[in-house]
Amino acid sequence: MTGRLILSLDCEGKWGVADHLGSAAHRALGDASLRQAYSAVVALLDEFDVPATFAFVGLFGESPSSFRRLRPVIEQLAARAEGYLQPALADMDHGSKEGWHGDWAVEAVGSARAQHEIAFHGISHVPWDQMNDTFVADEMALYRELEGPVGRSLTMVFPRNRVAHAGLLPSIGIEGFRLAAKRRSRLRSLAAEFNIFERCERDPIGSDLSPVPIPAGYFVNRQYGLRRLVPRAVSERRFANILSDAEATGGVCHFWLHPENIASAPATLDLLRGMIRQAACARDAGRCVVQTQIGYCRQKLSVPARIE
C-alpha cells in the first residue's frame, strides 16, 4: 500500500505566546531570528521538494499597513481577550515592537519552489474554545477583511489545538481542519517521544464530510529544555516507524511544528532535516505520497487538489 505524509507548521510569530510574554520570548522571537528560522525551513523543504501546510495566525500574516487599517476592530476584540491581545498591542506600541508582523514569511512561503499551502491559524491566536458565538463571529468577520493570502485559506489549524465551533468554518470557505490529539501531561508527552513503536493514524470517522477532519498528527520534538533529553536518533527512528506503518497500511503520517521552535531551539532544524530526508526517500521510492492539508481533504472528497 501507499502511505500518506503531511507536514503542517503553525506560524505565529509572538502571537502564539502573547498571553505569557517574557524575556525568553522577546529574545528568541525577534524579527531577525524569525526571518532566519522561516528562511531555513523554506530552504529545507525546497531542497527536497516537499510541500507543506503553513497555517498562519491571521494578524501575523498581515503587513504593518494592513494591521493599522484593522487596528480599531482589533482594539474592540482586545477588550474581550485582555490577557491575549492587550499585551501584544502594548509590546507593539511601547515594547520591543518585533515579532508581530510576518507578511514577509507569507510571501516567502508563497514564492517557494515547493508548492506549499497557506492555511489559517485563527485571527489572533485566542483559543476558540474560550470564545462564545459572538466572539467567533467577530473573528470570522475580521478574517474576511484580511488583505493577504491567509484570508483565502482552505484549511485551518485551531490555536493551541483546541477545536471548537468547527461547524462554522464552511461559511468562510474552510474545507478542513486539523484535529487535536488527546491531551497529555507534559511528562506523558515527553515519555511518548521515546515510543519508537508508535503507529500511524487512520482516516477519522466522518472524513468524507465537510469540513473534513484531518488526523491530528505528532509534534516534531523541539530540542529545548527537557525535550533535549530525547536523542535525535530516537526521534528519527520513531518517525521512520510511523512512516513505515503508514506505508504498510495506507495510513497517515502527519507531523507538525512551529517555525518559531527553530528560532528558539535551532537544533530542531537538524531533526526536521533527518525526517524530511526520510520522507523524500520514501516518496521517491513510491512508498508514500506527500500531501498538504487541502490535498488530503480534496482526496477524501474526491475533488482535484489545488493550492492558493
VEXVEXDREN-992642 format. One record per residue (C-alpha): residue in one letter; residue number from 0; x, y, z. Coordinates in pm, 1 decimal, m for minus. Layout:
N
+----+-----+----------+----------+----------+
| aa |   i |       px |       py |       pz |
+----+-----+----------+----------+----------+
|  A | NUM |        X |        Y |        Z |
...
+----+-----+----------+----------+----------+
END
This chain:
308
+----+-----+----------+----------+----------+
| aa |   i |       px |       py |       pz |
+----+-----+----------+----------+----------+
|  M |   0 |      0.0 |      0.0 |      0.0 |
|  T |   1 |     99.0 |    366.4 |    m19.6 |
|  G |   2 |    130.1 |    582.5 |    289.1 |
|  R |   3 |     39.0 |    946.4 |    312.5 |
|  L |   4 |    265.8 |   1207.5 |    469.6 |
|  I |   5 |    152.0 |   1551.3 |    586.7 |
|  L |   6 |    373.5 |   1819.7 |    739.3 |
|  S |   7 |    195.8 |   2119.7 |    890.9 |
|  L |   8 |    352.0 |   2423.9 |   1054.1 |
|  D |   9 |    180.8 |   2658.7 |   1299.9 |
|  C |  10 |    307.1 |   3007.6 |   1211.5 |
|  E |  11 |    257.2 |   3251.5 |   1495.8 |
|  G |  12 |    540.0 |   3496.3 |   1549.9 |
|  K |  13 |    484.3 |   3629.5 |   1900.6 |
|  W |  14 |    107.4 |   3592.1 |   1876.4 |
|  G |  15 |    134.3 |   3234.5 |   1999.3 |
|  V |  16 |    285.4 |   3348.4 |   2330.0 |
|  A |  17 |    108.4 |   3683.2 |   2368.3 |
|  D |  18 |    m53.2 |   3569.8 |   2693.0 |
|  H |  19 |    280.1 |   3481.5 |   2853.9 |
|  L |  20 |    539.7 |   3712.6 |   2706.0 |
|  G |  21 |    871.7 |   3709.4 |   2885.3 |
|  S |  22 |   1234.5 |   3788.6 |   2827.2 |
|  A |  23 |   1295.9 |   3449.8 |   2663.1 |
|  A |  24 |   1018.8 |   3508.5 |   2407.8 |
|  H |  25 |   1142.9 |   3858.2 |   2328.1 |
|  R |  26 |   1496.4 |   3726.6 |   2290.7 |
|  A |  27 |   1408.6 |   3426.8 |   2071.7 |
|  L |  28 |   1126.5 |   3570.2 |   1860.6 |
|  G |  29 |   1269.0 |   3895.7 |   1733.9 |
|  D |  30 |   1238.9 |   3983.2 |   1366.6 |
|  A |  31 |   1590.7 |   3868.1 |   1275.0 |
|  S |  32 |   1562.4 |   3525.5 |   1441.0 |
|  L |  33 |   1216.8 |   3465.8 |   1292.6 |
|  R |  34 |   1335.9 |   3552.9 |    943.3 |
|  Q |  35 |   1630.8 |   3317.0 |    981.9 |
|  A |  36 |   1407.9 |   3032.5 |   1102.4 |
|  Y |  37 |   1145.8 |   3069.2 |    829.8 |
|  S |  38 |   1415.8 |   3101.6 |    564.0 |
|  A |  39 |   1580.0 |   2781.4 |    687.4 |
|  V |  40 |   1252.8 |   2585.1 |    684.7 |
|  V |  41 |   1154.0 |   2704.3 |    337.7 |
|  A |  42 |   1502.6 |   2628.0 |    203.3 |
|  L |  43 |   1497.0 |   2278.3 |    355.7 |
|  L |  44 |   1159.6 |   2193.4 |    201.6 |
|  D |  45 |   1271.2 |   2335.1 |   m133.3 |
|  E |  46 |   1586.1 |   2121.4 |   m119.7 |
|  F |  47 |   1379.7 |   1802.4 |   m100.6 |
|  D |  48 |   1079.1 |   1941.0 |   m292.8 |
|  V |  49 |    843.9 |   1859.1 |     m5.6 |
|  P |  50 |    522.3 |   2066.5 |      6.5 |
|  A |  51 |    380.6 |   2153.4 |    348.6 |
|  T |  52 |     90.2 |   2339.0 |    505.4 |
|  F |  53 |    187.9 |   2668.0 |    670.9 |
|  A |  54 |   m100.7 |   2778.5 |    894.4 |
|  F |  55 |    m61.5 |   3148.5 |    977.7 |
|  V |  56 |   m219.2 |   3349.0 |   1255.2 |
|  G |  57 |   m419.8 |   3599.1 |   1052.4 |
|  L |  58 |   m277.7 |   3912.7 |   1213.7 |
|  F |  59 |     78.2 |   3779.6 |   1189.4 |
|  G |  60 |     33.3 |   3728.8 |    815.6 |
|  E |  61 |    m76.0 |   4087.7 |    750.1 |
|  S |  62 |    151.2 |   4375.4 |    656.3 |
|  P |  63 |    203.8 |   4660.1 |    906.2 |
|  S |  64 |    m13.0 |   4888.5 |    691.1 |
|  S |  65 |   m297.5 |   4636.9 |    681.4 |
|  F |  66 |   m266.4 |   4586.7 |   1055.6 |
|  R |  67 |   m302.0 |   4961.3 |   1111.2 |
|  R |  68 |   m617.8 |   4955.5 |    899.0 |
|  L |  69 |   m761.6 |   4676.7 |   1112.1 |
|  R |  70 |   m642.5 |   4822.1 |   1443.8 |
|  P |  71 |   m978.2 |   4973.6 |   1555.1 |
|  V |  72 |  m1150.5 |   4634.4 |   1525.7 |
|  I |  73 |   m857.5 |   4463.1 |   1698.1 |
|  E |  74 |   m890.3 |   4709.2 |   1986.9 |
|  Q |  75 |  m1253.3 |   4603.9 |   2027.2 |
|  L |  76 |  m1153.7 |   4236.5 |   2038.0 |
|  A |  77 |   m880.0 |   4317.7 |   2289.1 |
|  A |  78 |  m1140.2 |   4436.2 |   2537.8 |
|  R |  79 |  m1278.9 |   4079.8 |   2541.1 |
|  A |  80 |   m944.4 |   3898.5 |   2542.5 |
|  E |  81 |   m731.2 |   4121.5 |   2759.0 |
|  G |  82 |   m477.3 |   3858.1 |   2852.5 |
|  Y |  83 |   m401.0 |   3775.6 |   2488.6 |
|  L |  84 |   m440.2 |   4090.9 |   2285.0 |
|  Q |  85 |   m358.8 |   4377.4 |   2517.9 |
|  P |  86 |     m1.0 |   4255.7 |   2587.4 |
|  A |  87 |     51.2 |   4222.2 |   2213.2 |
|  L |  88 |    m69.0 |   4574.9 |   2143.4 |
|  A |  89 |    137.1 |   4712.4 |   2431.9 |
|  D |  90 |    455.0 |   4549.1 |   2302.0 |
|  M |  91 |    387.3 |   4680.2 |   1951.2 |
|  D |  92 |    336.5 |   5033.4 |   2082.0 |
|  H |  93 |    584.2 |   5064.0 |   2367.5 |
|  G |  94 |    795.2 |   4747.6 |   2385.5 |
|  S |  95 |   1018.3 |   4552.4 |   2150.9 |
|  K |  96 |    789.0 |   4616.6 |   1850.8 |
|  E |  97 |    922.6 |   4295.5 |   1695.2 |
|  G |  98 |    775.2 |   3956.2 |   1611.0 |
|  W |  99 |    420.3 |   4067.3 |   1532.7 |
|  H | 100 |    420.6 |   4125.7 |   1155.6 |
|  G | 101 |    508.2 |   3832.6 |    927.0 |
|  D | 102 |    378.2 |   3924.4 |    581.9 |
|  W | 103 |    735.0 |   3861.6 |    461.4 |
|  A | 104 |    701.0 |   3498.6 |    582.0 |
|  V | 105 |    375.8 |   3451.2 |    389.7 |
|  E | 106 |    547.9 |   3587.3 |     80.6 |
|  A | 107 |    846.4 |   3352.8 |    126.1 |
|  V | 108 |    617.8 |   3051.3 |    160.6 |
|  G | 109 |    406.1 |   3154.4 |   m137.4 |
|  S | 110 |    707.2 |   3202.2 |   m364.7 |
|  A | 111 |    887.5 |   2880.9 |   m264.4 |
|  R | 112 |    969.3 |   2616.0 |   m524.1 |
|  A | 113 |    774.3 |   2353.6 |   m330.9 |
|  Q | 114 |    400.6 |   2407.1 |   m372.1 |
|  H | 115 |    301.5 |   2489.3 |    m14.9 |
|  E | 116 |    m44.5 |   2554.3 |    121.2 |
|  I | 117 |   m112.1 |   2872.1 |    319.1 |
|  A | 118 |   m372.7 |   2795.7 |    586.1 |
|  F | 119 |   m549.1 |   2970.7 |    873.7 |
|  H | 120 |   m446.5 |   2953.9 |   1242.2 |
|  G | 121 |   m701.2 |   3189.5 |   1392.8 |
|  I | 122 |   m703.5 |   3567.1 |   1371.0 |
|  S | 123 |   m519.3 |   3646.2 |   1693.0 |
|  H | 124 |   m435.7 |   3303.4 |   1840.8 |
|  V | 125 |   m701.2 |   3340.9 |   2109.2 |
|  P | 126 |   m820.6 |   2978.5 |   2156.1 |
|  W | 127 |  m1161.1 |   2924.7 |   2000.7 |
|  D | 128 |  m1281.9 |   2716.6 |   2293.6 |
|  Q | 129 |  m1256.4 |   3034.7 |   2503.1 |
|  M | 130 |  m1483.5 |   3227.2 |   2265.5 |
|  N | 131 |  m1859.9 |   3249.6 |   2262.9 |
|  D | 132 |  m2051.4 |   3252.8 |   1934.7 |
|  T | 133 |  m2040.6 |   3632.6 |   1913.6 |
|  F | 134 |  m1663.7 |   3646.1 |   1957.3 |
|  V | 135 |  m1615.8 |   3377.2 |   1690.6 |
|  A | 136 |  m1845.1 |   3566.6 |   1453.3 |
|  D | 137 |  m1638.0 |   3881.6 |   1505.0 |
|  E | 138 |  m1314.1 |   3692.1 |   1436.0 |
|  M | 139 |  m1464.7 |   3547.9 |   1120.7 |
|  A | 140 |  m1574.6 |   3894.6 |   1010.0 |
|  L | 141 |  m1218.7 |   4017.8 |   1063.3 |
|  Y | 142 |  m1089.4 |   3717.1 |    870.0 |
|  R | 143 |  m1284.9 |   3839.6 |    567.9 |
|  E | 144 |  m1102.6 |   4174.0 |    594.6 |
|  L | 145 |   m752.9 |   4026.5 |    568.7 |
|  E | 146 |   m562.0 |   4151.8 |    265.3 |
|  G | 147 |   m308.1 |   3870.9 |    233.2 |
|  P | 148 |   m334.6 |   3506.2 |    123.1 |
|  V | 149 |   m423.5 |   3388.9 |    474.3 |
|  G | 150 |   m768.9 |   3536.0 |    412.7 |
|  R | 151 |   m817.0 |   3287.3 |    128.6 |
|  S | 152 |   m724.9 |   2977.2 |    328.8 |
|  L | 153 |   m886.5 |   2642.0 |    263.4 |
|  T | 154 |   m792.8 |   2459.2 |    585.5 |
|  M | 155 |   m744.5 |   2556.2 |    948.8 |
|  V | 156 |   m530.4 |   2466.6 |   1246.7 |
|  F | 157 |   m702.9 |   2577.2 |   1566.6 |
|  P | 158 |   m499.6 |   2793.3 |   1808.5 |
|  R | 159 |   m347.9 |   2583.0 |   2085.9 |
|  N | 160 |   m502.3 |   2280.0 |   1909.8 |
|  R | 161 |   m833.6 |   2348.8 |   2084.7 |
|  V | 162 |  m1102.0 |   2252.9 |   1836.6 |
|  A | 163 |  m1430.0 |   2442.6 |   1877.9 |
|  H | 164 |  m1703.0 |   2591.9 |   1654.8 |
|  A | 165 |  m1575.9 |   2379.1 |   1363.7 |
|  G | 166 |  m1921.3 |   2370.8 |   1207.2 |
|  L | 167 |  m1890.0 |   2741.7 |   1126.0 |
|  L | 168 |  m1579.3 |   2703.2 |    910.5 |
|  P | 169 |  m1752.1 |   2639.9 |    573.5 |
|  S | 170 |  m1909.4 |   2985.5 |    596.4 |
|  I | 171 |  m1563.3 |   3137.2 |    540.7 |
|  G | 172 |  m1456.7 |   2880.4 |    281.0 |
|  I | 173 |  m1262.0 |   2649.8 |    511.3 |
|  E | 174 |  m1287.1 |   2289.9 |    388.7 |
|  G | 175 |  m1094.0 |   2103.3 |    657.0 |
|  F | 176 |   m925.6 |   2135.9 |    996.0 |
|  R | 177 |   m654.3 |   1956.6 |   1187.8 |
|  L | 178 |   m789.0 |   1754.8 |   1477.2 |
|  A | 179 |   m640.0 |   1778.8 |   1825.6 |
|  A | 180 |   m458.8 |   1486.2 |   1981.1 |
|  K | 181 |   m574.5 |   1362.4 |   2317.8 |
|  R | 182 |   m434.3 |   1591.2 |   2585.7 |
|  R | 183 |   m147.6 |   1459.3 |   2793.4 |
|  S | 184 |     54.8 |   1591.7 |   3082.0 |
|  R | 185 |    397.5 |   1726.3 |   2994.2 |
|  L | 186 |    556.7 |   1420.7 |   3149.8 |
|  R | 187 |    343.1 |   1180.5 |   2945.8 |
|  S | 188 |    407.2 |   1382.9 |   2632.9 |
|  L | 189 |    782.1 |   1363.8 |   2691.7 |
|  A | 190 |    765.9 |    990.3 |   2762.0 |
|  A | 191 |    577.7 |    936.4 |   2435.1 |
|  E | 192 |    877.9 |   1070.4 |   2245.8 |
|  F | 193 |   1066.5 |    753.2 |   2341.3 |
|  N | 194 |    798.8 |    524.6 |   2197.7 |
|  I | 195 |    965.2 |    414.4 |   1876.1 |
|  F | 196 |    680.5 |    169.1 |   1813.6 |
|  E | 197 |    421.1 |    445.0 |   1770.0 |
|  R | 198 |    167.9 |    371.0 |   1495.5 |
|  C | 199 |     45.4 |    593.5 |   1215.8 |
|  E | 200 |   m301.1 |    748.0 |   1219.4 |
|  R | 201 |   m607.8 |    633.3 |   1028.9 |
|  D | 202 |   m862.6 |    846.4 |    849.1 |
|  P | 203 |  m1100.2 |    992.7 |   1108.8 |
|  I | 204 |  m1462.6 |    887.3 |   1106.4 |
|  G | 205 |  m1655.7 |   1145.9 |    908.6 |
|  S | 206 |  m1363.3 |   1243.0 |    685.6 |
|  D | 207 |  m1599.8 |   1219.8 |    388.3 |
|  L | 208 |  m1786.6 |   1524.4 |    520.3 |
|  S | 209 |  m1714.7 |   1896.3 |    509.8 |
|  P | 210 |  m1537.6 |   2044.2 |    694.4 |
|  V | 211 |  m1305.1 |   1745.8 |    671.8 |
|  P | 212 |  m1133.5 |   1638.7 |    996.6 |
|  I | 213 |   m761.8 |   1586.1 |    931.6 |
|  P | 214 |   m559.1 |   1346.0 |   1150.2 |
|  A | 215 |   m411.4 |   1532.1 |   1447.0 |
|  G | 216 |    m52.7 |   1430.3 |   1384.2 |
|  Y | 217 |    253.9 |   1415.2 |   1608.2 |
|  F | 218 |    470.4 |   1700.8 |   1731.1 |
|  V | 219 |    824.9 |   1728.9 |   1593.8 |
|  N | 220 |   1022.9 |   1714.8 |   1917.4 |
|  R | 221 |   1152.6 |   2062.4 |   1998.9 |
|  Q | 222 |   1517.7 |   2048.4 |   2104.9 |
|  Y | 223 |   1464.6 |   2262.4 |   2412.8 |
|  G | 224 |   1450.7 |   2209.8 |   2788.7 |
|  L | 225 |   1377.7 |   1854.4 |   2898.5 |
|  R | 226 |   1294.6 |   1757.4 |   2540.3 |
|  R | 227 |   1665.7 |   1773.3 |   2465.2 |
|  L | 228 |   1694.0 |   1451.5 |   2665.6 |
|  V | 229 |   1536.9 |   1265.9 |   2373.8 |
|  P | 230 |   1821.4 |   1161.1 |   2140.1 |
|  R | 231 |   1774.1 |   1274.9 |   1784.1 |
|  A | 232 |   1829.2 |    917.5 |   1665.8 |
|  V | 233 |   1531.8 |    805.7 |   1875.8 |
|  S | 234 |   1308.0 |   1075.4 |   1727.4 |
|  E | 235 |   1415.4 |    985.1 |   1375.0 |
|  R | 236 |   1356.8 |    614.2 |   1444.1 |
|  R | 237 |   1011.0 |    693.9 |   1580.4 |
|  F | 238 |    929.3 |    891.2 |   1266.8 |
|  A | 239 |   1062.9 |    611.7 |   1045.3 |
|  N | 240 |    840.8 |    354.0 |   1214.7 |
|  I | 241 |    530.7 |    573.5 |   1189.9 |
|  L | 242 |    603.4 |    631.2 |    821.9 |
|  S | 243 |    664.4 |    259.6 |    762.6 |
|  D | 244 |    334.8 |    176.1 |    931.8 |
|  A | 245 |    159.4 |    427.5 |    705.0 |
|  E | 246 |    321.6 |    265.8 |    401.0 |
|  A | 247 |    210.7 |    m80.2 |    512.7 |
|  T | 248 |   m147.4 |     13.8 |    599.1 |
|  G | 249 |   m227.9 |    312.1 |    375.6 |
|  G | 250 |   m248.1 |    527.8 |    686.4 |
|  V | 251 |   m140.7 |    885.0 |    758.0 |
|  C | 252 |    193.9 |   1003.5 |    891.2 |
|  H | 253 |    125.4 |   1362.3 |    999.6 |
|  F | 254 |    386.3 |   1566.5 |   1184.8 |
|  W | 255 |    370.6 |   1932.1 |   1285.6 |
|  L | 256 |    580.6 |   2201.1 |   1448.1 |
|  H | 257 |    623.0 |   2577.9 |   1470.1 |
|  P | 258 |    894.7 |   2758.9 |   1273.9 |
|  E | 259 |    927.0 |   2952.7 |   1599.7 |
|  N | 260 |   1053.1 |   2627.6 |   1760.0 |
|  I | 261 |   1353.4 |   2653.4 |   1531.5 |
|  A | 262 |   1406.0 |   3020.0 |   1619.1 |
|  S | 263 |   1416.9 |   2934.3 |   1990.4 |
|  A | 264 |   1585.0 |   2593.0 |   1952.5 |
|  P | 265 |   1793.9 |   2582.3 |   1630.9 |
|  A | 266 |   1891.3 |   2216.0 |   1678.4 |
|  T | 267 |   1529.2 |   2130.1 |   1595.3 |
|  L | 268 |   1615.0 |   2203.4 |   1232.2 |
|  D | 269 |   1864.2 |   1915.0 |   1228.0 |
|  L | 270 |   1593.3 |   1675.9 |   1346.9 |
|  L | 271 |   1349.2 |   1808.7 |   1089.3 |
|  R | 272 |   1609.9 |   1763.0 |    816.6 |
|  G | 273 |   1654.1 |   1398.2 |    905.5 |
|  M | 274 |   1278.6 |   1343.4 |    894.3 |
|  I | 275 |   1234.4 |   1524.8 |    562.4 |
|  R | 276 |   1520.6 |   1326.4 |    409.1 |
|  Q | 277 |   1349.8 |   1000.9 |    510.6 |
|  A | 278 |   1017.3 |   1121.1 |    373.5 |
|  A | 279 |   1168.9 |   1223.5 |     41.1 |
|  C | 280 |   1337.0 |    884.3 |      2.8 |
|  A | 281 |   1007.2 |    703.5 |     71.3 |
|  R | 282 |    825.9 |    928.2 |   m173.3 |
|  D | 283 |   1085.1 |    881.5 |   m445.5 |
|  A | 284 |   1064.1 |    504.1 |   m396.8 |
|  G | 285 |    686.9 |    518.0 |   m439.1 |
|  R | 286 |    614.8 |    407.8 |    m83.6 |
|  C | 287 |    432.1 |    726.6 |     19.6 |
|  V | 288 |    277.3 |   1041.1 |   m121.8 |
|  V | 289 |    327.8 |   1383.1 |     30.9 |
|  Q | 290 |      9.1 |   1583.0 |     82.1 |
|  T | 291 |    m82.9 |   1923.9 |    215.4 |
|  Q | 292 |   m387.3 |   1950.9 |    439.0 |
|  I | 293 |   m604.8 |   2066.5 |    149.8 |
|  G | 294 |   m465.1 |   1786.2 |    m65.4 |
|  Y | 295 |   m577.3 |   1538.4 |    199.1 |
|  C | 296 |   m924.7 |   1697.8 |    214.1 |
|  R | 297 |   m969.5 |   1701.4 |   m161.2 |
|  Q | 298 |   m864.9 |   1337.4 |   m182.7 |
|  K | 299 |  m1120.1 |   1242.9 |     79.3 |
|  L | 300 |  m1387.2 |   1440.0 |   m106.0 |
|  S | 301 |  m1265.6 |   1307.3 |   m443.8 |
|  V | 302 |  m1201.1 |   1655.0 |   m581.3 |
|  P | 303 |   m872.3 |   1750.7 |   m752.4 |
|  A | 304 |   m649.1 |   1942.3 |   m511.6 |
|  R | 305 |   m540.2 |   2300.0 |   m569.8 |
|  I | 306 |   m322.2 |   2536.2 |   m370.3 |
|  E | 307 |   m397.5 |   2901.9 |   m305.0 |
+----+-----+----------+----------+----------+
END
